Amino acid sequence: MSLDVTQVLLSAQSADGAIRKHAEESLKQFQEQNLPGFLLSLSSELANEEKPEESRRLAGLILKNALDAKEQHRKNELFQRWLALDAGAKVQIKGLLLQTLTSPVASARSTASQVIAKVAGIEIPQKQWPELIASLLSNIHQVQPNVKQATLETLGYLCEEVSPDAVDQDQVNKILTAVVQGMNASEVNFSNDMERDYIMRVVCEATQSPEVKIRQAAFECLVAISSTYYDKLAAYMQDIFNITAKAVRGDEESVALQAIEFWSSICDEEIDILDEYSSEFTADSDVPCFYFIKQALPALVPMLLETLLKQEEDQDLDEGAWNLAMAGGTCLGLVARTVGDDIVPLVMPFVQENITKSDWRQREAATYAFGSILEGPSADKLAPLVNVALSFMLSALMKDPSNHVKDTTAWTLGRIFEFLHGSALETAPIITAENCQQILTVLLHSMKDVPNVAEKACGALYFLAQGYVDAGSASPLSPFFQDIVQNLLMVTHREDAGESRLRTAAYETLNEVVRCSTEETAPIVMQLVPVIMMELHQTLETEKLSTDEREKRSELQGLLCGCLQVIIQKLGGMESTKYSFLQYADQMMDLFLRVFACRNATVHEEAMLAIGALAYAAGPNFAKYMTQFYQYLEMGLQNFEEYQVCAITVGVVGDLCRALEDKILPFCDGIMTQLLKDLSSNQLHRSVKPPIFSCFGDIALAIGENFEKYLIYAMPMLQSAADLSAHTTATDDEMLDYTNQLRNGILEAYSGILQGFKSSPKTQLLMPYAPHILQFLDALYNGKDMDDTVMKTAIGVLGDLADTLGVHAGPLINQSASSKAFLEECLASDDPLVKESADWASIAITRAVSG
């Protein structure tokens, strides 16, 4: 297909929507019709020095997106697609990418660096592209600093993309040599052990380069190395501290930010290792903790505190803002989580010294420092300080002349309520009957402040309410409940509520206040129902909106549906309000169905969740809405593209089964057909598949022996998924989590089907499937990698099998290789839920075997 790629790439960035859309469609068509040609054209564009920078940059970006995606299943598809390309085309593309590293245009070099690392991430684990390191090495002998810098950047990205396990030792040594030779003026080659030792010194040397870009790239390299080679860093930490401190205190912001990022990265590593130490499963973490942060504390904390004074004037107004003060505060928060109580005496003098100064920067930095250390240290250590600070903070939030200080003060109050308030704490409560009213007065007053301060005040109220979720019937917030609700509704109607996420924050807080409320305030929640319904109704009456207005309307509809969901759960869950509340069900359902007619995925999710809650509250009476609602339910189950909508819809099918029981029967053919299609689809995100299996169980429980006609379709699917999940060797934690979710979904399906057929004359229909179910349980037991949730469900299925099939199951259970050992292990479990499930199974099995 002949296509002027340059022109199309420039058109794809046109301000004119129609031109842009046409160009995007041309690119999509080219990609679908001739992928090798498409990728080759893009890499030629990127490498061609005569082409405009804009078209080259976009060519590189599209190339990168053709090789990687956030979603794991999409990522795997793209990997496979690249590996399947014609070898000749791949060689040409890779040649053009390496050529681009020598380009005089910085953006082209930088993009090529990222794309090379993406290709390497696919190929190196497959033992392909062995010559890459050699090509990079030859670049490093170039005299031009821009080629060296681009190569260093490529190696930095390479460290992030390619897992060290995928690279054999020889390749690792070559990567290190490449960095060493690029950095080391004398370009001496070291023996292997020495290479690994010198790599850090040499990267450290590069942090002193006269070129800002090289200094930044060297620190980026350090950050990547800090997470990959944490256990090799001990010998260099003193040097690294000195160079990072120098960069943070005196280098350009882009370099200083990376220097702080190094310490944040070390905190992340140590938090993970210490978490593993404290979890009962692995008392011995794979990697020992070297306590680098603890050792660096006396010097690290003062350095971070200095950065807090380098705020930008308007940082509170820019949602994406990131600067030295914010990076320093974030790092300080991670340090507090890493070392706990030890940080407090190092930070408090700074707080006390600056909190009353006349310069807003000092007051804000002191407040930010205090707020940053509230997660990590013990409540015993923090409570006395917070008790003293609280009234000061409340006064600052009312009276400080600086918006910056007020913004950070409200954020800090939110952190106090999040981490030091709630029934789980052992210490004396920080919020008492005496100060609760003052706190609320201040927060409600601050909700009338400028949007960024009001948004943080809403956040503080959110955590204040959350702390009373277990307060029983006597929540200290009850006397002020009406006031709180009215104030939050006023915030949602502010002219400027679109700024600083204010409207969203107000609704989220309103939801939390309702969720954590008590029976005493239920009448006020009841008054809220027509108010929120009216607001939702008004959004449905608007005509002819611009795209921007439509987006805002969808956002508001999503917030209102979310709010109604929480109200439904609250009022529908209490006997005292359930019946009077359900008088609104018809109107509500009508509104939700009208919301579905507006095509917007986020709103569909929220409306679907609200309907699930309504079905649960209405029970069998929900049946009257099913005929109208069914088309939208089916639409949700067919929505592969926005798979979250599909997942939520599957969950709602479960809610409907529990609410309607056998009244769902008329709709089951359609639902089962769609669920079976979903399972067979390669397009649907894998995370939706475990809940679909569970949903089979919900349907079988609801319709009992009527599930008979679906057995011939559902059981083979369950069996093949069971075989697959029992014999999956998980390569990483994420894979293991998914495998266990899948196993749990399959087991929940078996459990629901077995229980659904219990005491029906048709139980014999399940006999042919019993041996396979027992084999699956054997395989899980022998695999030794199921989590407690799977263990509990699995032993429950063994009990269900015995309970439903009775004496017919006895001989099969006796012959099963490991059911006895499995049961004994579960009976001895520390997990009360596993033990409870095993106690029940034990009784059912004894009955079946002895019968």
N, C-alpha and C positions, 0 to 999 in steps of 0.2 A: 504494500500500500504506500503510495507516495504522499508524504506529509512534510510540510516545512516545520520541523520540530521547533526550531527557534521561535518562529512566529506564534505557534500554538502555545508554547511555554510563556511567551510574553502576554498573549491574550488571556491566558489563565489567571493573570494577575491584574487584568483590566479593571478599572473602576466601574465599567458598564456591566451590570449583572448578566445581560443576555449574551454578550461576547464571552464573558467568563464561563458561563454555563456551557456554551457551544464548544469552547476549547476543552473544558473538562471532559465533555462527552467524547470528543475526538480522541483524547488521550486514553480514556477508558476503553474505547473501541480498539485502538491500536494495541493496547495491552492484552485484551482478550483474544484478538485475532492472531497476534504474532509476538509472543512474550520474548523470545530471544532477540528479535529485531528491535523490540521496544527498549529492552534494557541496554542493548548495544548503542542505540541512538542516544539514549540519555547519557551513557558514559562518554560517548564521543563529544556530546555537547559540553559536558563538564570539563573535558580535557582540552577543548579547542580555545586557544588564547584569543582568537578573532571574534568570539561570540560575546554578547553583552553579559555583564556580571549577573544581572537579574535572572536571565534564562539559565545560566550555569548553576546558580544557587538552587533554583527550583528543580532543575534536572537532578541535582544531587539529593535533594530532599525526597523526591519521588522514588529515587533509587533506594534510599535508606528505608523508606516505608514499604518497599516491595520485598524487603529482606527481614523485617522485624515487626512485631505487633505486641501490644500490652497483653492481650488475651492469650493464654497458653495454647489453646487449640488452634487459634489463627496463626500463632508463631510457628507451631509445628507444620501447618499446611505450607507456610511460606518457605520454611527450611526444605521440606520435601520437594517443593516446586523448583527451588534453586538447584538442588542436588540432581534433579531429573533433566536439567537443561543440557543441551548439546555441549560436549566438552570444548569444542573449538570456540564456541561463542563465549564460554566462561573464561577461557585463556585470554581472548581479546579484551573482554570487559576488565579483567584484573590488570592487564597491561596498561590500559588507559587510566585506571584509577591510580596505579603507582606513578605513572607519568605526571598526573595532576599534582602530586606532592611537590613537584619542582616548580609549580606555577608561580609567577610573581603576584597573582591575585590572592590575598589572604583568605577570603571567604571560600574560594574554590579549594584551596589546600585544606582548610579546616573541614569542609564537607567530605572531601576525599578521605581524610583520616578516619572519619566516623564510618564511612561506607566500607573501607578496607577492614576495619575492626569487625563490622557486622558479618562480612563474608568470611573472615577468619573464624568468627564464632561458630559459623556453620561448618566450615571445611576442616579446621584443625582437629576437632574431636573425631572426624571421619578419616584422619590421617591423610588429608589432601592438602594441597598448597604447601609442600615442604620447603619450597624455594622462597617463601615470603620473607623469612628472617634474613636470608642472604640479600634479598633486594633492599630491605631496609638498611642493612649494614652498609651496602654500597652507597646509599644516600648519605649515610652519616659521615662518610669520608669527604663529602662535598664541603667546600669552604663557605658557601653562602649560608648565613645564619637562618634565612627563612626555610631552607630545606631541612636543616638540622631541627629547627623548631617544629616543623610539620611532622617530621619523623618521630620526634619525642612525643608529640601529641598523639600520634598513631599508637605508639607503644603504651601510652597512658590508657587510651581507650581499649587497647588489646587486653591489658590487665583486667579491665572491668568485664569484657565480653567473654573471654575464654577462661573457663575454670582451670585452676592450676592442675587439677587431677587429669584434665583432658590432654595436657601437654606433657610429653615425656621429658625426663630430666635434661636430656640433651637440648631440647627446644628451650626449656626454661633458661639454661645456661646461655644459650644464644641470645635470648631476649635481654638477659642481664648484660651480656657482653655488648650488645648493641647500644644499650643505654650508657654503659660505662664508656665505650669508645666515643659515643657522641658527646659525652660530658667532659671526658678527661682530655685535657689539652695534649698530654704526651701520647695518648692513644697506645698505651702499653697493653698487651693482652695478658690476662692473669689466668692462673690455673683454676680449675672449677671451684674449689672451696673458696679460694681467694676471691673469685668473681662474686660469689654470693655475699662475701663479707664486704667487698668494696662497693657493691651497688649502692648502698645507702650513702656512703661518703660522697660518692660521685653525684648522686642526685642532689645531695645537700650542696655540693659545689655549684650546681646549676642554679640553685636558688639565689646565688649571688651574681648571676649573669647581668651584664649591663642592659640586656634586652628585657623589657617588662614581660613580653609574651613568653619568653623562655622561662623567666622566674615563675610566672603563673603556671606554665605547663609542668615545671619541675615540682611545684607544690601539689598540682593535681596528681602527678605520678606518686608523690608521697602518700596522698590520701588513698589512692588505689592500693598501694603496697601495704598501707596500715591495716586494711581489712583482710588482704590476701595473705600477708606474711606476718601477722601480729606476733606470732611466737618467735620470729627471728629478729625482733627489734631491740631487745634489751641493751645490747652493747652501744646503741646509737642514741638512746633517748636523751642523754645530756646534750649532745650536739644538736639534736632536733629541737629540743626546747629552746636553745640559744637562737637558732635561726628562725624559728617560728615567732619567738618573742620580738626579735628584731623586725621581722616583717609586719607583725601586728602593730608595732609601735611606730614604724616609720615608712613602710612601703606603700605603694599605690593601693587603693581599696581592693581592686580585683585580685591582687596578690595576697593582701592581708586576709581577705575572706577565705581563701583556700588554706591559709595557715591556721585559721581558727577551725576550719572544717577538719583538719587533721586531728585536732584534739576531740572534736565531736565524734569522729569516727572511732577513735580509741575508746571513748566512753561507751559507744554502742557495742563494741566488741566485749568490753569488760562487763557491761550490764548483762549481755547474753550469757557469758561464761558463768557469772555469779548466779544468774537465774538457774542455770543447769546444776550448779553446785547445790542449790537449795531445794531443787525438786527431788522427790524421793526416788525417782527412777534411776537417775545416773549420778551417783555420788561422785563418780570420777568423770569430769568433762573431758572431751577429746583433747582440748587445749588447756594447759594450766593458765591460771590468772597470774600475771606478773605485777599487778597492782601499780601500774605506771601512774595512774591518776592520783592515787593516794600519795605516792612518793613526790609527785610534782606539785601537790596542792599548795605548799607555802609560796611558791613562785607563780603557779598557774592562776590562782584565784585573783591576786592583785592585777595581773595582766588583763584578765577578763573584765574586772571591775572598771579598769581605765576605759575599755571600749564602750562601756555603757554611757559615757559622757559624750560620745560622738554621734548624737542623734541628728536626724535631718528634720528641718522645720515642718515638712508636711507629711511625714511618714505615716501618721495615723489615718490619713485620708486616702492613701493609695493601697488598695488591697494587696497588690503584688509586691509591695515595697520589701527590699532586703538590703540591709546595710550593716556597717560594722557593729553598731549598737545592738541591732536585733540578733546578729550572728553570735555576738558575745553573750547576750542574755540566754539565747537558746543553749549555747555550750555550757553556761553556768548551771542551767537547769539539768542538763545531762550529768554534769559533774556531781550535783547534789544527789541524783539518783544512783550514781556509782558509789559514792563514799558515805552517804547518809549523814549522821550527826557531826562528823568531823568538819563539815564545811561551815557549820553555823558560826563558830567563833571567828572564822576568817572573814565572814561577810558582814556580821552585825556592826563592827566598828564603822565600816564604810556607810552603812545605813544610818547609824546614829549621827554621824558627822555631817551628812549631806541632806538629811530629810527636812531640815528647817532653813536651809540656805536661801538667799534671796534670788539666786539664779535658777530659773525653772529647770535647766539641764541637770543641776545637781539634785533637786528634789525628785525629778522624774527618774534619774538613774538610781537613786536610793530606793525608790518604790519598786522599780523593776528588779533590782537585785533581791529585795525581800520576797517579792512574788515568785521569783525564779527558783528559790530554794525551798519552796513549801512541799514539794514532792520528793521523798527520799529520806530525809531525817525523820526520827520517831516523833510521834505526837507528844511524848513526855518532854522532849527537847524543845519542841516548837510552841507548845501550848502557852507557857508563861510569857513568851515573847509576843505571841499573837494577842493574848489578853491585854497586854499593854498597848499594842499597836492599833487595836481595833477602833477605839474611839477617835484616835488621831486620824486614821484613814477615813472614817465617816465624815469627820469635820473637813478634811482635805477635799473630799468628793463634793461637798456642798460649797466650799468657800475658796478653793485654790483658784487664783486668777488664770492659770494656764490650762488650756484644753488638753495638752500633752499629759500633764500631771494627773488630771482628772481621768483621762482615758486609762492610764496605767494603774491608777488607784482602783478603779472599778474592776479592772482585770484581776488585780491582786486580791480584792475582796472575793471575787469568784473563785480564785484558787484556794483561799482560806476555807470557803464553804465546801469546796469539792473535796479537799484532803483532810480537813480537821473538824468535820461536822457530820454527824450521822450516828445511827445506833450502834455501829460496829466498833466505835472507838472506846477504849478503856478509860481515857482521861475524863476529868470533869468537863461538862459541856462548855464550849466557848460561847454558844448562843443560849441566853437564858431568858426567862420570862421578862426580866428587867430590860435587857438591851434589844430584844426582838423588835419591839415597837420602833425604837430609834433606827435600827437597821432598815426596817421597811420604809419608814418615813423618808430616809435619805435615798434609798434605791428608787422609790416611786418619784421622788423629786428629780432625780438624775435622768429618769426616762423622758423628761421634758427638755433635757440638755441637747447640745448638737448631736447629729446622728451617731458619730463614732463613740461618743461617751454613753449615749442612751443605749446603744447596742451592747456595750460591755456591762451596763447596769442590768439589762435584761438577762445577760449571761450569768451575772452574780445571783440574781433572783432564781434562776433555773436551778443552780446548785443548792441554794438555800432551801428551796422546796424539796429537792431530791433527798436531802438529808432527813426529811420527816416522812419518808415513804413508809417506814415501819412504825409510825408513831401511834398506831391503833386509833382509838376514837378521839384522842386528845391531842390534836396538832396545834402547836402555838400559833400557827398561821390562820387557824379557823376564824378568829374574831375579825381578821383584816381581809378575809377572802374576797368579799364583795369589792372592796377598794382595789385589791390587786387586779382582779379580773377587769374592772372598769378602766383602770389605768393602762393595762396591756391592750385593751381594745382601742383606747384612744391613740396609743402609739401606732397601731396598724393603720389608722386613718390619717396619720400625719402626712402633710404634703411631701415632706422630704424622706418618707419611709423607704423609698427605693435606694437611698444612699447607705453605704456601709452595712449592707445586709440587714438593715434595721427591722424591716417588716418580717422577714424570715425569723429573725431572733425573737421578735415579740410573739409570733405564733408558736415557735418551739417552746418558749417559756410558758405560754398559756397552757400548752398541752401538758407540760410537766407539772404545772400547778394543779391542773385537773386530775392528772394521773395519781398524784400523791395526796389528793384531798380525802377527807373522811366523810362518813355518812352524814355528819352534822351539817356539812355544807352542800349536800346533794341538791336541795331545792334551788340553790343559786346556779349550780351546773345545769339544772333543768331549764332555768330561765335563759341560759346561753343557747339552747338548741334552736329556738326560732330565730334568734339573732344571727347565728352563723348560717342557718339555712337561707335566710333572707339575703345575706351577702353573696352566697353561692348562686342564688336565683338571679341576682342582679348581674353577675358576670355572664350569665347565659343569655341575657337580653340584649347585649351590645351587638350592634350591627357594623358591618363594613370597617374592619380595623386594619391599620397598617401592620406590616410584619412585626415591627417593634412592639406595637400595642398588643398584638396577638400573643407575643411571647410573654409580655407582662401579665396578660390575662391568664395564660396557662399557669404561670408561676403561682398567681393568687388562687386559682382553682385548686391547684395541688395542695397549697397550704390549708385551704378551707376543708378539703376532703380529709386531709390528715388530722385536722382538729376534730372533725365530726367522728372520725374513727376512734379517737381517744375518748370522746364523750360517750359514744355507743358502748365501748368496753366498760367505762366507769358505771354508767347508769343501768346498762343491761346486765351488769354483773352483781347488782345488789337487789335482793328480793324486794326491799322497801320501795325501789324506784322503777323496777323493771316494767311493770304493767302500765304505769302512767306514762312512762317514756315511749313505750311501743305505739302509743297513739300517733306518734310522728312518723312511724315506719313507712307508711304509704307515700307521704310527701318526700321523705328522704330518698326512697328508692327511685322515685320519679326524677329527682334531681340528679342522682348518680347516673341513671340511664341517659339523661340529656348530656351529662359530661362526656360519656363515651362517644357521643356523636361528634364532639370536637376532637380532631385527630391529634393527640399529643401523648407520647409514651409516658412521660413523667406523671401526667394527670391520670392516665389509665392505671398506672401502678397504685396511686393513692386511692382512687375510686374503688379499685378492685379490693384493696385491703379493707376499706371501709365497709364494702358489701360483705366481705368475709366476716367481719365483726358483727354486722347486722344479722346475718344468717345465724350466727352462733347465739345471739341474744333472742331472736324470734323463734328459733327451734322449728318444729314442723310447720308452723304458720308461714314460714318463708316460701312454702311451696307455691303460693299464689303468684309470686313474682317470677317464677322460673321460666314461664313461656316467653315473657318479654326479655328476660335477662340472658336466656340461653345463647342467643346469637353473639352477644359480646363475650360470653365465656368461651365460646368456640373460637372467636377471633383472637382472644388472648392466648389460647392453646396453640394457635397457628402462628404466633408471632415469633418466628425464629430470629429475626433481625435484632429486635430489642429483647434479648433473652431474659432480662430481669422481669419483664412483663409476663413472659411465659412461665417463669418460675413462680411468680406470685400467684398467677392464675391456677397453677397446679395446687398450690397451698390452699387456695379458696375452694377448689373441688373437695379437698379434705374437710374443710369447714362445713361445706354443704352436706357432705355425707353424714357428718356427726349431727347436723341440725335436722336434716330431713329423714334420715334413716331410709326405710324402703320407699318413701315418697320420691326418691331421686330416680327410681327405676326407669320411668319413661324416657329419661335423658341419657341413660347409661350407654346405649349403643353408640350414640354420637360421641360421648366423652371417651369411651374405651377406644373407638376407632382412631380418634385424634391422638390419644396417648400412645397407642401402638405405632402410629406414624412418627410421632416425635422421637420415640426410642430408635426407630430404624434410620432416622435422618443423620447424615454426616454434618449437616450445616448447624445443627443445634448445639449450643455450648454445652460442654460435658457436665457442668455443674448442675444442670437442670435434670439430669438423668436419675440420680439417687432419689430425689423427691417424687419422680414419676413412679418409680417402683413402690415407694411407700404408699402412694396414692392408690395403687392396685389393692393394697391391703385395706385402705379406708373404704373403698367401694365394696369389696367383698364383705366387710363387717356390716356395711349398711344394708346390702341386699341379700345377704345370706346365700342360700342354695341357688338363688337366681343367677349367681355368678357362674353357674355351670357352663353356660354357652361360651363364656370367655376363656375357660380353662385351656382349650386347645391352642389358643393364641398366646395367652399370658405365660403359661408354664414353660414352653420351650424358650421364650425370651429370658425368663428368670433363670432357667438352667444354664443357658450359654453365658449370661452375665455372671452367674455364680462361679462357673468354671474359670472364667477369665479373672475374676477378682480374687479367687482363692489362690491362683498361681501367679499373681503379679508380684514381681520382686521390685519393691519401691526403691528408686534410685536416690530420692531425696525426701525431706520431710513433707513437702507440698504433695508429692505423689502418694506418700503413705496416708496423709490425711484424706486425700480424695478416694483412695482405695477403700479406706475404712468407712467413708460416707456411703460409697457404693454398696459395700457389704451390708451396712446397716439398713439401707433402703430395701435391698433384696430380702433381708431377714424380716423386716416389717411387713413386706408383702406376704411372705409365707405365713407369718403370724396371723395377719388379718384374714387370709384365705382359710387357714385351719380353724380359727375361731368362728368365722362366718358359717362354716359348714357344721359346726358342733351341734349335736342332737338333731341333725337332719337325717332323714332316711337315705340321703345321697352321699353320706361321708365316704362310702366305698369308692366313689369316683376319685378320691385323692390317693388311694392306696398305691397306684402305679408310680406316683411321684415321691412316695416316702423314702425309698432307698437313695434316691439322688439327694434329697434334703439331708439325710444322715451323712452321706459322703461329703457334702459341702461343710457340714459342721465338723467332721473329722479333719478335713483339709485346713479349716480355720484353726482348729486346736493345735494341729501339728505345725502350722506356719509360725506360731508364736509372735505374730506382729499385730494382733488386733488390740484396739484400745478398750477401755472399760465400757464404753457405750455399746460397742459391738458385742463384747462378752455378755453383757446383760441381755441384749436382744437375742443373742444366739442361744443362751441357756433357756430363755423364755420360749424360743421356737421348739426346743427339745421337749419342753413341758407341754406346749400346745399340741405337738404331734402325739404325745402319749395321751393327752386329755381327749382329743377329738377322735383318734382312731382306736383308743382303748386297747382291748386285748389283741387286736390285729397288729398293733404296733409293737407289742411286747417282744416277740421273737426278733424283729428287726433291730430293736434297740439293744437287745442282748448280743446280737451278732456284730453290732457297730464297734469299730476298732477302739474308739476312745471316749465314747459317751460317759462311761463310768468315771474315768480319770478327769474328764472335763467337768462333770458335775461336782466331784470332790474338790477340785481346784476352786470352783465358784462358791461352794459352800464355805470354804475357808478364806474367802476374799475379805480384804479390809474395806472394800467399797460397799456401803450398806445397801445400795440399789442392786448391785450384782448379787449380794447374799440373799436379799429378799426374793429376787427372781428365782434364784437357785432353790430356796426353801420350797417355793410353790412347785417348781418343776419336779423336785424330789418326790413330793407327795403323789403327783400325777403319774410319774414313772413307776413308783412302787405299785400303784393301783393297776397299771397296764401290764406290768411284768408278772405280778402275782395272780392277776385275773385269769 
